[in-house]
Amino acid sequence: MSTEPETTEKAGPGTPDTPEAPGAEPTPTESRAQDGVGEDGSDGASAAGAETGTEDGASAGVAEGESGSGGAGGGEGAGAQVSEAEAELAAQRVERERIARRKAEKTAPIESGTKLSGTAADLLAAVRAVEGGAKPAATVFAEPAPSPRRPAPEPVHRPQPAPAPSVAPGAPAAETVEAVRLVLTEGGAPEALAPQVAAALGEGADTALREDPWQLLRIGGVRPEQADGFARALLGAACGPDDERRGRAVTVWLLEQAALAGHTALELPTLITALGRQGVPDPDAAVQSTLAEAEALAFQDALEDTTGAAPQGADEGDDEGEEEERPVRVLVGLERYALAEESLADGLARLVNSLSKDTEEAWRAAADAARGGAAELVRAVAGHGLVLHTGGEAARAEPAALLDAAHAAGLRAFAVCHTADGRRRLAALPGPRTSEDAATRGVGTAAGLLSGAEGPGRGADGALELDLLIVLDAPQLDVESAAMLVESLPDGARLVLSGDPAVLWSAGPGRVFADLLAARACPQVASRVPDPGPIGELVSGIGVGELNQVDAPGKEIVIVPVRNAGEAVHRTVQLVADSVPRAIGVPADQTVVITPGHGGAAGTRALNAALKERLNPGPGRFGGFDPGDRIAYTPAPGRTVPGVVVKADTDGLHLSCAGAPVVVPRERVEGAVRHGWALTAHQAVGTRWPAAVVVLPGDTAQTLSRPWVYTAFCRAERHLSVVHGVEQALPKAVAETLAKPRTTRLRTLLRTQVPTTAG
């Protein structure tokens, strides 16, 4: 790789003043409005609205949706785009209601646990008491205790969502918003929060807020100290840190912050510690109250025995002694993520155990006809309901060949990607059904399939009319979207999850693909096809923790050293506007800039301002945008769509995204649209450009990780420039800094339903 020496000084993005994410060290995080999680690939950390720092904390107004991330998404588009975004959110609501109904049906008492004693038995009794509507005893949360999970009933298929309305459904009434505004004003809170509070609390929101001012914490971007000030203004002397209402609200807020960081639940000791840091005098009582009011759920999961040794003092085959000694953990989580994770585990178990006899002959024919690198994948899918496939960009040819083989055998098959660009690239791969029209190839996006805008449609029972669903970019699946996809498949259908395990995890809670790989609950097919060229060689080394020197005779990789953030911005603009078009032949509109954060002197805001001034100068007369501006649009939480501004009128801001027209209403522009010459790695995941410029200013050294570097570098197809100001921090991050762990339950849930396979 070539090197262009430069001069520099020290500066760069700072670190946001955000609270420590429960169970993790505080890390700078990417704006939740765009990405939903921190760029370390796992922990998004904190409260919303931080304007400075790397990967800002969650933005104000976050409303969890598709991926459990914030509500800066949810802007409405025109035509098909409007339907996709709104129908996707509507589908999520339908799915959550379906899961809640299913959970309510599980009213039978837990049949196991009678051999427990001491605090373990107390905790199990407390959980049962909560399920029955009573309050648990005050001492039950001292230590974890086990509670084996009983098998779940057959999942009910999700009904097909109705067509999306042209306006946001369930918008609060004007009189409700006005009543809430008066309460906010009385308590000294911003009036602008009124629509969000009214939507979150529903009818009678003003009364609910006056009776429990800490309900303000349900609004994204509001922190406990702000809610405390609001409560003091309304309650006066009646307000105190030991108020039961405050304890419940802070508990739920911490669980929401954990979800922003990617956790689907928190271990009880971690939650207790975090409550203490937030000034809750009696954390145990706060957790009890939260569980009693059904604002959270408690779980007892048996841990895996990694030693393989029998418990001390127990005879071989003594099941009773083994059960009593088996280590367990107690977790607390929000219902929506807990139910989604259980629904996902149930659905995966159903697919594994319900292979259809009707398609057995067709699959046998497809397996017999399979040739080349995809043959192993086709044979695995022919004999199993769930298969995992791993590999980089070049390995996507194998799922494409599987898709074509299924079609050739007369099977109903469809493949989905995370982004429209991924859909385009998959449809264009060589094969008998290669087409510029993705629908002809049988390819769409996961969001489009769930919303009904793409795919084969659904049968009378609400299930997708498919024999095979292939999901590419599987690491980007959070638990809610994964549960909706799995529950949409009919009995007997096959599911293939394919992706690169080295990239950043999902923006929303969970680590579905990584958990499934670790659970070994189904066959795993690892592609042997490496990504080609110097860039492919570089990222392959990064994936195993090595930052190698790579020969790049055609200037495929260029390193540009810098010493301060100002110089990093200057060199980045020079590369995009002049050097890359002149030396590589890639125009500026096909080059992406990737940087670790939104804030700071070399974050996306600073870079986008400089790039706009050079590439498309203008007054920003349409809410800061001009025709021709490159933008990053968030149609739904957790998804970012690159596009270009076309015009603006009374309807809103008109965009062109992936060739489709989109209209963002003016009231949503500020939260849903950003300039898009420069992106974060989470915004860029799932999309590739002919050229990429990765900017690493000095102050981002502590935020880098192997997944971040891998994801950023492999966004480039032909050319990669690295504006390098972190010196030895880059190879150190690649070698030592892995994705921070997320607390999830999927592996434990699968262990009780699906036997481990060696395949």
Steps between C-alpha positions, in 0.01 A plus 500: 500500500626850425555781750459874467672680789323798649539753783273515803414594858278333760125537509185316410165392628453505872316256718136567585405555861276197524424258783669167509298239315381231739742214503757667276766766508379837369579533131435778253205405291343569168183705476204274568294696254715364220657179621362385827816378667856583582761445235693256712257257349321423819446768759315812405498638848303784603231753512409684193583831363874536547624728226871448550719197503549189303184315404266726695267356759141436410323800351214687657165359409616142462211263457593137474390331181630258247833439664443622841666825415393857503223687341693740289394253240141466413495781249239442238577470135283515195350218306664166566747649744223635720331163499823319582593714797152527649400142425822379653423679826139377486625145447718532807204612710295206375784262581547638851126465564512143371795415722327660800188290437713191473677583824167547676402148399791358697309507827592153621727502808866411461517127550860486614686673778347305791846380602628854557552639848610820674514821301472309172161368605401844627582657166312236307202559727533873442495460124191281526341755729562774248347288226195464726473872563644507853806683632812286569662479840752770585805275532485289191746691286808434708641229271422334164294184483408245232171452322501244217289618211210287392452426129300763318191419295496508123530862385206662331570656162497878487209636296577694186532872580247736356608758240669799659290812547615827348534661844659371814250272677402571857616862500400667829203736497576871490323560832711228666819657369391842624414365848840333522667822388346682795634240745846515343503878525396484864788263573756699303543235227526587128160539335639331190477167682119519514425292185742227608363487854142489373585218260687303768244536780185500289162640598512681832874555461485830686342337807743207490795737474379715787445196723836345408741764365776242454300363208690768310789250492305301243590768247828444318767753592368574850743414779422418867630831631274685257198293602590564866492878443166469324362292788621749762327784316169310494507316834694739719572358846330172409787421260786287633768257375330212680173550313381162369397663174853626443648157569275337241561767240878489539496119482313508171725780374810293574353203316429729203859625508617139507288432191667795326829331586380175340397300808166322505515467880728585793634271766340589831824598681590732211159666514521539880842664469379736227199603712732584785706722270181687408431584865222246563523434880350149489576337163350166608166665576511691170543176305223330699262788433584500129433128473181526704366769267589278199727768356779242471539123517739282701662182367712224647729337245718201573857557388690251288729264687832562327699264727310184420557381859228372726411713803709428805339244727255378237503144369524442127152525355368681806273747318372655821846594627600634160191720474557650844863584427463625145597868466227741401458868429205730566421756233255787473383634166233699325207293384522592131854368461452203731193381312664560164799288602277220625288519185815483288625192684160331466482580130850372429425178687183462295692533173766254614238241597242539221662407171236463230458166323326675211820664375739217588526372143558848356777566752660165425505592130652840579771338712582245230531775238714729715852564374787728590556697818131518589447122494575458872251773588227354277545152650488638854177688431346197332521306826445765768247767587759750625850554359762766575738620227805717565731691267592840363379693197616241244322225694163657415521310171419179689161611639426640153572158349281337767218737408531411131518127578181517706319683222624245245358221718159668501521619859371833626811688609588859588810677629519822701784741581541777756513784245383586152863499385541147630187400310645650180835326542341162571266523201795582271711197597560254214247222465211375288268764649740797501298817455516872558147461633535358851141373503574285194790336682284454811692747716380776734572662834401369841302816569320474167409137560360570847301800382352313204658735243725220372490125484246228425217614724325306774249221514168489681674412827728804475812298421728584209444273201856372496691174511832678554598836643863614476598790725828665411671758725377282788722671763275806459193313627385614844270277706177674399555498124639145516194383696266657245679333209506158664139516618397595146629171356262206464564157646736302280674804354878524509695799627858591410674777695808621316747769593847611595549438874785754513283808433329717760197352671144620463395851592215360711515271804637149466775318314288246318751373243788479749279320754389245242858436390602447862198279578589253223133412470510443123746431214753776429653540155810719483583635154854442375478784248721793608431858403729586207768765454710702743193625692373145540842389625512790747155441652555123515799565725303746713233238548750275680666785691790588270558837334734394220701696246338427165643556154275742311667567163193673362463727803206294622604594856652835598600612850492876569660586837365810679575662835183691586129502429514815287752343269296180492198696372714686244662181365166319490339773288804500273482123455127493423490803273830467318747218569270197474316621185828594332721206600246219538221612267225482762286817506418678824136385499619135511738551791392467863673646805483293820595635842443365853255763624258781423649761733842652539736685269517210252161336553229465239362849567833675445588284200160542339515877541842511332399261223179691429693826475733343244266271305156663518518849654172668582310684770318190627168668434296183557564439870875496440482306174530597133418305183789269420604447864589141587299388802457211742129435553360280778164360380470280810707461816829322443509541120683768304436557129741715297334745263504840334283808558280576198289795616277624779143628504202518732487120516852476640851413386509298177777240480619236259602189696622192315323632191165536675332835582451575868327796664591575862244729671659822620441420867701179463791636300710608798486158663497272196740662251869585528759596244651183363841555342645378832345213697577288803580132452160397635328726247713354222464131589328298228601744225817517289646779288765499224725706730508565876698748707526388864587785736674412828578822693722473806232532766310197368776257601312374806180436307643276231440126496565215262134481383493876437822501297395189306157644418637840396781364282287248312251765383744567211480301178788645294687753713557565871667811640574510874546846651713375786551696821489229768852358452542165680147504638372356170699173500438470874123532452505242220704255709342545842167686504207273425131585506378558853276216622124534501277334755248286313297185568474341155769235553343390828152487350619297202686254721173385653330447162757415234772234545856612434636386165860443402430619148 
